[in-house]
Amino acid sequence: GNVDSGYKLVMSCNELIFKTDEAMQDIYQILTEIYSAKFPELPSLVTDSFDYVRTVKLIGNKMDMTSVDLQSILPSALVM
């Protein structure tokens, strides 16, 4: 009855969370492989995969890092 449908909903949500996490890790791996040619030390500076993806998106193809406002997405301890 109602308990079974609630259980199925929780199980479905857990499966979606797992798949989303897997997809995020795949994207992170691809980005680190591609972006390492431009900024090889970035993964060691930005260790959280979500922050890394947002940082790469913000940096893009800019060559002058002084024009990039990383404080909007990273903790101040990481921004140099």
Stockholm file with secondary structure:
# STOCKHOLM 1.0

chainA/1-80         GNVDSGYKLVMSCNELIFKTDEAMQDIYQILTEIYSAKFPELPSLVTDSFDYVRTVKLIGNKMDMTSVDLQSILPSALVM
#=GR chainA/1-80 SS CHHHHHHHHHHHHHHHHHHHHHHHHHHHHHHHHHHTTTCTTHHHHCCSHHHHHHHHHHHTTCSCGGGCCGGGTSCTTTCC
#=GC SS_cons        CHHHHHHHHHHHHHHHHHHHHHHHHHHHHHHHHHHTTTCTTHHHHCCSHHHHHHHHHHHTTCSCGGGCCGGGTSCTTTCC
//
